[in-house]
Amino acid sequence: MNIIAINNTSPVHYTGNFGGNVREEKKPLPNKDDYKNTTSPLYYPNLNVVYWDDGDRAFADYKKSLNTKNPKKAMDIINKKSMTPEATIRFLTKVTSDEDTSSKFIDEIIRDEKGNFDPKKSNDVVKTLVEKTGGKENFEDWYFKNDGYLEAFQKYGMNFYENTDDFNELCSFIPNWGPWALNNKFKNVYQKDGKEFYVPKLAENPGKLFAADGFTIGEVPKEFKDKEGYRQFIEKIQENRETLLTKQHLELDETSPIRKIRTIGSGDSGKMNLVLDDKYIMKLNPWRYQSKDSEIHNELCDAAPDSNYMNALVDFYSNKYSPKSSVKMHYYDSYTSSTLYEIAKGKEAEFECNGAQANNVSKDFLNEFSDLWKTGVRYTDFKSDNYIKTKDGVKCIDSGHASYFDILKPGIKGLTMGLPSRTGFSTIEFHGALLEAVG
């Protein structure tokens, strides 16, 4: 059977080629409610006719173009074609239900023209999709339906996780990996083209794994030479932990990459905050220990509010996409549970706040972070000593209890988590509940 052409007006001419005999017949369109819930063109058994609408034709045109030198973009098709909301939903459903096109579509809307991740695109993309699908309710139906966006992103995210062996690339994708996802992925480091990569953990015997060698995020400063030099320095700190805890300062010999160390408080989570040669701030979990039996304990510590692990993921992400919002994070080492930051010069930021909730903070202060909000990251622990005012504006120096959500990167089941917080609630949760209540 060869279908020639079918329109989307009612009544409509159906033209088909059946065994060499061409016939034309009029018949009203099928019930639209039945039609919009299908992913394949409707089939008329009594006429041997398949029905295509503008969404089907747009998808066929889009998929065909992907194998050419000038592949089309799904968002361009949505913006330029005069499709009804129903046809747009149909087009999007076919895109997200197809393994090849769904991956290319997600790449298109979460990356820039050079192929780098660009979370600041998210709000504009979502606004366009809501408008073109006919409103929030229609957008939500497509997003959560079988073969919709959420299901497509789960496959995309899992594939990205399984095929990426660079931790910086993983943490550029999303800042809310569960610690188990990264701890369980890699063990030993190897060198390739001047970069550090990791290989999977190997079983020591049935039911047991080697203690992880750990992963790192960022770049170790030159004073420490490399990862091993950095860890040797941490060992010196651990050896002198009691001195630091009692005297609040320590001086090391000339063989050490850092000579002078002093403590500046511990925060709510029990971390040691250290000033290194008045050049770096180190946040260190002094109670971290490594053995084959410590893995679950360490993962629980990492998943706690304001942990070094959580702060490192949020700070790395913020540094990359909104560098003016936070102090530079140089290096995070999971094995030692330590993070190294630059010292930012400035004075404590002053703002009105009647507690730790964002709705009690002045709008002028919140506007300082409007660029960061576009990435999906929200600071929620609004205490004056967590922020400093520099010549470049207000910077966050402690991102503990931050929250994160991006509609286009909603998380991956079994691998990501909601960022933990002790501040009561986040503005993201508030706006989500408000939207649910009033539409």
C-alpha positions as CSV (number, residue, x, y, z in Angstrom):
1,M,0.0,0.0,0.0
2,N,1.3,3.4,-0.9
3,I,-0.3,6.4,0.9
4,I,0.0,9.5,-1.3
5,A,-1.3,12.5,0.7
6,I,-3.8,13.2,3.5
7,N,-4.9,16.7,4.8
8,N,-5.9,17.7,8.3
9,T,-9.1,19.5,7.6
10,S,-12.6,18.1,8.0
11,P,-14.2,16.6,5.9
12,V,-11.0,15.4,4.2
13,H,-10.0,13.7,0.9
14,Y,-8.1,10.5,1.5
15,T,-6.1,9.4,-1.5
16,G,-4.5,6.0,-1.6
17,N,-2.9,3.6,-4.2
18,F,-4.4,0.2,-3.6
19,G,-3.1,-2.5,-6.0
20,G,-2.7,0.0,-8.8
21,N,-6.2,1.4,-8.4
22,V,-6.3,5.0,-7.1
23,R,-9.5,6.0,-5.3
24,E,-10.5,9.1,-3.4
25,E,-13.1,9.2,-0.6
26,K,-14.3,11.8,1.9
27,K,-14.5,11.0,5.6
28,P,-14.5,13.2,8.8
29,L,-11.4,13.3,10.9
30,P,-11.1,10.8,13.8
31,N,-11.9,11.9,17.3
32,K,-9.1,14.3,18.3
33,D,-9.0,13.0,21.9
34,D,-8.2,9.5,20.6
35,Y,-5.8,10.9,18.1
36,K,-3.6,13.0,20.4
37,N,-3.0,10.0,22.7
38,T,-1.3,7.9,20.0
39,T,2.3,7.9,18.8
40,S,1.7,6.3,15.4
41,P,-0.4,7.6,12.5
42,L,-4.0,6.5,12.7
43,Y,-5.1,3.6,10.6
44,Y,-8.5,3.2,9.0
45,P,-9.2,-0.5,8.5
46,N,-12.2,0.0,6.3
47,L,-10.4,2.4,4.0
48,N,-6.8,1.1,4.3
49,V,-5.7,4.7,5.0
50,V,-3.2,6.1,7.4
51,Y,-3.8,9.6,8.8
52,W,-0.9,12.1,9.3
53,D,-1.2,15.6,10.7
54,D,1.3,18.5,10.6
55,G,3.2,17.0,13.6
56,D,3.8,13.7,11.8
57,R,5.0,15.5,8.6
58,A,7.2,17.8,10.7
59,F,8.8,14.8,12.5
60,A,9.4,12.9,9.2
61,D,11.1,16.0,7.8
62,Y,13.1,16.5,11.0
63,K,14.3,12.9,11.2
64,K,15.2,12.7,7.5
65,S,17.3,15.9,7.9
66,L,19.5,14.4,10.7
67,N,21.3,12.3,8.1
68,T,22.2,15.3,5.9
69,K,24.9,17.9,6.0
70,N,22.4,20.5,7.3
71,P,20.3,18.8,10.0
72,K,17.3,20.7,11.3
73,K,16.8,21.7,14.9
74,A,13.6,20.6,16.6
75,M,13.2,24.0,18.3
76,D,13.5,25.8,15.0
77,I,10.7,23.6,13.6
78,I,8.5,24.4,16.6
79,N,9.1,28.1,16.3
80,K,8.9,28.5,12.5
81,K,6.1,26.1,11.6
82,S,2.5,27.2,12.1
83,M,1.4,24.0,14.0
84,T,-1.5,23.8,16.3
85,P,-0.7,22.9,19.9
86,E,-2.0,19.4,19.2
87,A,0.3,19.0,16.3
88,T,3.2,20.4,18.3
89,I,2.6,17.9,21.1
90,R,2.4,15.1,18.5
91,F,5.7,16.2,17.0
92,L,7.4,16.4,20.4
93,T,6.0,13.0,21.5
94,K,7.4,11.4,18.3
95,V,10.8,13.1,18.9
96,T,11.0,11.9,22.6
97,S,9.8,8.4,21.8
98,D,12.5,7.8,19.2
99,E,15.9,6.9,20.7
100,D,17.9,8.7,18.1
101,T,15.9,11.9,17.9
102,S,15.3,12.2,21.6
103,S,19.1,12.2,22.3
104,K,19.7,14.8,19.6
105,F,16.7,16.9,20.9
106,I,18.0,16.9,24.5
107,D,21.5,17.8,23.3
108,E,20.0,20.7,21.4
109,I,18.1,22.2,24.4
110,I,20.7,21.7,27.1
111,R,23.9,22.5,25.2
112,D,25.2,25.5,23.3
113,E,26.2,25.7,19.6
114,K,29.7,24.4,20.5
115,G,28.3,21.4,22.3
116,N,29.0,22.6,25.9
117,F,26.3,22.4,28.5
118,D,24.4,25.7,29.0
119,P,21.9,25.5,31.9
120,K,21.0,29.2,31.3
121,K,19.0,28.2,28.2
122,S,16.6,26.2,30.3
123,N,14.0,28.9,31.2
124,D,13.7,30.3,27.7
125,V,13.3,26.8,26.2
126,V,10.7,25.8,28.7
127,K,8.7,29.1,28.1
128,T,8.7,28.4,24.4
129,L,7.6,24.8,24.8
130,V,4.8,25.8,27.2
131,E,3.6,28.4,24.7
132,K,3.8,26.1,21.7
133,T,2.0,23.2,23.4
134,G,-0.9,25.4,24.4
135,G,-0.2,26.0,28.1
136,K,1.2,24.5,31.3
137,E,-1.3,21.7,31.5
138,N,-0.5,20.4,27.9
139,F,3.2,20.8,28.5
140,E,3.0,18.8,31.7
141,D,0.9,16.1,30.0
142,W,3.7,15.6,27.3
143,Y,6.5,15.9,29.9
144,F,5.2,13.1,32.1
145,K,3.4,10.8,29.6
146,N,4.8,7.5,28.4
147,D,7.4,8.4,25.7
148,G,7.4,12.0,26.9
149,Y,10.3,14.1,28.0
150,L,10.9,12.7,31.5
151,E,11.3,9.2,30.2
152,A,13.6,10.3,27.4
153,F,15.8,12.2,29.8
154,Q,16.2,9.2,32.1
155,K,17.6,7.2,29.1
156,Y,19.8,10.2,28.1
157,G,21.1,10.7,31.6
158,M,21.9,7.1,32.2
159,N,23.7,6.8,28.9
160,F,25.7,9.9,29.7
161,Y,26.7,8.6,33.1
162,E,27.7,5.2,31.8
163,N,29.8,6.6,28.9
164,T,31.5,9.5,30.7
165,D,34.8,8.8,32.5
166,D,35.7,12.4,33.3
167,F,34.4,13.6,36.7
168,N,34.6,17.3,35.7
169,E,32.3,16.5,32.7
170,L,29.9,14.6,35.0
171,C,29.8,17.5,37.4
172,S,29.3,20.0,34.6
173,F,26.2,18.1,33.6
174,I,24.3,18.3,37.0
175,P,25.4,19.2,40.5
176,N,23.3,16.7,42.4
177,W,24.8,13.2,41.9
178,G,24.2,10.9,44.8
179,P,27.6,10.1,46.4
180,W,27.0,6.4,45.7
181,A,26.8,7.2,42.0
182,L,30.3,8.7,41.8
183,N,31.9,6.5,44.5
184,N,30.7,3.3,42.8
185,K,31.7,4.3,39.3
186,F,35.5,4.5,39.4
187,K,38.5,3.3,41.4
188,N,42.0,3.8,40.1
189,V,43.3,6.7,38.1
190,Y,45.1,6.5,34.8
191,Q,46.5,9.0,32.5
192,K,45.3,9.7,28.9
193,D,46.3,12.6,26.7
194,G,47.4,14.6,29.8
195,K,44.1,14.1,31.7
196,E,43.1,12.0,34.6
197,F,40.5,9.3,34.0
198,Y,39.2,6.4,36.1
199,V,38.5,2.7,35.7
200,P,35.7,0.7,37.4
201,K,36.3,-0.9,40.8
202,L,37.2,-4.6,40.6
203,A,35.9,-7.3,42.9
204,E,38.5,-8.5,45.5
205,N,36.4,-11.5,46.2
206,P,32.7,-12.3,45.9
207,G,30.6,-9.7,47.7
208,K,33.5,-7.4,48.5
209,L,35.0,-4.4,46.7
210,F,38.3,-2.7,47.0
211,A,38.2,0.5,49.0
212,A,37.8,3.2,46.4
213,D,40.9,5.2,45.4
214,G,38.5,8.2,45.2
215,F,37.7,10.8,42.6
216,T,38.6,14.4,42.3
217,I,36.9,17.5,40.9
218,G,38.7,20.5,39.6
219,E,42.4,21.0,39.4
220,V,45.0,20.7,42.1
221,P,47.0,23.9,42.6
222,K,50.7,23.8,41.5
223,E,52.0,24.0,45.1
224,F,50.8,20.4,45.7
225,K,52.2,19.1,42.3
226,D,49.6,16.4,41.9
227,K,46.9,14.4,43.7
228,E,49.4,12.3,45.7
229,G,51.2,15.4,46.8
230,Y,47.9,16.9,48.0
231,R,47.0,13.8,49.9
232,Q,50.4,13.7,51.6
233,F,49.7,17.2,52.8
234,I,46.3,16.1,54.2
235,E,48.1,13.3,56.0
236,K,50.3,15.9,57.8
237,I,47.2,17.8,58.9
238,Q,45.6,14.6,60.2
239,E,48.7,13.8,62.1
240,N,48.6,17.2,63.8
241,R,44.8,17.3,64.2
242,E,44.8,17.6,68.0
243,T,47.3,20.5,67.8
244,L,45.0,22.3,65.4
245,L,41.9,21.7,67.4
246,T,43.5,22.9,70.7
247,K,45.9,25.7,69.6
248,Q,44.1,26.7,66.3
249,H,47.3,27.1,64.4
250,L,50.2,24.9,63.1
251,E,53.5,25.6,61.3
252,L,55.1,23.0,59.1
253,D,58.7,22.7,57.9
254,E,60.1,23.9,54.6
255,T,59.4,20.7,52.8
256,S,55.7,21.3,53.1
257,P,53.9,23.0,50.2
258,I,52.0,25.1,52.8
259,R,53.8,26.4,55.9
260,K,51.3,28.2,58.0
261,I,47.8,26.8,58.9
262,R,45.2,28.2,61.3
263,T,41.6,27.3,62.0
264,I,38.6,29.6,61.6
265,G,35.6,27.7,63.0
266,S,33.9,24.5,62.2
267,G,30.4,25.3,61.0
268,D,27.2,23.2,61.6
269,S,28.5,20.1,60.0
270,G,31.7,19.6,62.0
271,K,34.1,20.4,59.2
272,M,37.5,22.0,60.0
273,N,37.9,25.3,58.1
274,L,41.6,26.0,57.7
275,V,43.4,29.0,56.3
276,L,46.5,27.9,54.4
277,D,49.3,30.6,54.0
278,D,46.6,33.2,53.8
279,K,46.1,32.0,50.2
280,Y,43.6,29.2,50.4
281,I,40.7,28.0,52.5
282,M,40.5,24.3,53.1
283,K,37.3,22.6,54.3
284,L,38.2,19.2,55.7
285,N,36.2,16.4,57.3
286,P,38.7,15.3,60.1
287,W,36.6,12.2,60.8
288,R,36.9,10.6,57.4
289,Y,38.5,7.2,57.3
290,Q,39.2,4.7,54.6
291,S,38.6,1.0,54.7
292,K,36.5,-1.6,52.8
293,D,34.0,-1.4,55.6
294,S,33.7,2.4,55.7
295,E,32.0,3.0,52.3
296,I,28.4,3.2,53.6
297,H,29.5,5.4,56.5
298,N,31.3,7.8,54.2
299,E,28.4,8.0,51.7
300,L,26.0,8.9,54.5
301,C,28.4,11.7,55.6
302,D,28.6,12.9,52.0
303,A,24.8,12.9,51.6
304,A,24.3,15.1,54.7
305,P,23.4,18.8,54.6
306,D,26.5,21.1,54.2
307,S,28.9,18.2,53.6
308,N,32.1,18.9,51.7
309,Y,30.8,16.7,48.9
310,M,27.6,18.6,48.5
311,N,29.3,22.0,48.7
312,A,31.9,20.9,46.1
313,L,29.4,19.8,43.5
314,V,27.3,23.0,43.9
315,D,30.4,25.3,44.0
316,F,32.0,23.6,40.9
317,Y,28.7,24.0,39.0
318,S,28.3,27.7,40.2
319,N,31.9,28.5,39.3
320,K,31.5,27.1,35.8
321,Y,28.2,28.8,34.9
322,S,28.0,31.9,37.2
323,P,31.6,32.6,38.4
324,K,30.7,36.0,40.0
325,S,28.3,34.3,42.4
326,S,30.7,32.2,44.4
327,V,34.4,32.0,45.4
328,K,36.6,29.8,43.2
329,M,36.7,26.2,44.2
330,H,40.1,24.8,43.1
331,Y,39.9,21.1,44.1
332,Y,37.8,18.5,45.8
333,D,39.2,15.1,46.8
334,S,36.7,12.4,47.8
335,Y,39.3,10.2,49.4
336,T,40.2,12.8,52.0
337,S,36.8,14.5,51.9
338,S,38.5,17.9,51.5
339,T,37.9,21.0,49.4
340,L,40.3,23.8,48.5
341,Y,39.0,27.3,47.8
342,E,40.7,30.6,47.1
343,I,40.5,33.3,49.7
344,A,38.2,36.1,48.5
345,K,38.9,39.5,49.8
346,G,36.0,41.7,50.9
347,K,33.8,42.5,53.8
348,E,30.8,40.6,55.3
349,A,27.7,41.3,53.2
350,E,24.9,43.1,55.1
351,F,21.3,42.5,54.4
352,E,18.0,42.3,56.2
353,C,17.0,38.8,57.3
354,N,14.7,37.6,60.0
355,G,15.8,33.9,59.8
356,A,17.2,31.5,57.2
357,Q,14.4,31.7,54.6
358,A,14.7,33.5,51.3
359,N,11.4,35.3,51.6
360,N,12.8,37.2,54.5
361,V,15.8,38.5,52.6
362,S,15.8,41.8,50.8
363,K,15.1,41.7,47.1
364,D,18.2,43.8,46.4
365,F,20.3,41.1,47.9
366,L,18.6,38.3,46.1
367,N,19.1,40.2,42.8
368,E,22.8,39.8,43.3
369,F,22.4,36.1,42.4
370,S,19.9,36.5,39.5
371,D,22.5,35.1,37.1
372,L,23.0,32.0,39.3
373,W,19.3,31.4,39.6
374,K,19.1,30.8,35.8
375,T,21.3,27.7,36.3
376,G,18.8,26.1,38.7
377,V,20.9,26.6,41.8
378,R,19.4,28.4,44.8
379,Y,21.1,29.5,48.0
380,T,18.9,29.0,51.0
381,D,21.1,29.5,54.0
382,F,20.9,33.3,54.3
383,K,23.3,34.2,57.1
384,S,25.4,37.3,56.7
385,D,28.7,35.4,57.4
386,N,28.0,33.1,54.4
387,Y,28.4,36.0,52.0
388,I,31.0,38.7,51.4
389,K,30.9,41.9,49.4
390,T,33.8,42.2,46.9
391,K,34.6,44.6,44.1
392,D,32.8,42.2,41.7
393,G,29.7,42.1,43.8
394,V,28.4,39.8,46.5
395,K,29.8,36.2,46.6
396,C,28.7,33.2,48.5
397,I,31.5,31.6,50.6
398,D,29.5,28.8,52.0
399,S,26.9,27.1,49.7
400,G,25.7,24.6,52.3
401,H,22.0,23.8,52.2
402,A,21.7,25.0,48.6
403,S,18.9,23.6,46.4
404,Y,18.8,22.7,42.7
405,F,16.3,21.9,40.0
406,D,16.2,22.3,36.3
407,I,13.1,21.2,34.4
408,L,15.2,20.1,31.4
409,K,17.5,18.1,33.7
410,P,15.1,16.6,36.2
411,G,17.4,13.9,37.6
412,I,18.2,10.3,37.0
413,K,16.5,7.6,39.0
414,G,19.0,5.8,41.2
415,L,21.8,8.2,40.5
416,T,20.8,11.7,41.6
417,M,19.2,13.1,44.7
418,G,17.5,16.2,46.0
419,L,20.2,18.4,47.7
420,P,19.7,18.0,51.5
421,S,19.1,21.1,53.6
422,R,18.3,22.1,57.2
423,T,16.9,25.5,56.3
424,G,13.3,24.3,56.4
425,F,12.3,24.7,52.8
426,S,13.6,26.1,49.5
427,T,12.2,28.7,47.2
428,I,12.0,25.9,44.5
429,E,9.7,23.8,46.7
430,F,7.6,26.9,47.5
431,H,7.1,27.8,43.8
432,G,6.4,24.2,42.9
433,A,3.7,23.9,45.6
434,L,2.3,27.3,44.6
435,L,2.0,26.2,40.9
436,E,0.3,23.0,42.0
437,A,-2.2,24.9,44.1
438,V,-3.2,27.7,41.7
439,G,-2.0,26.5,38.3
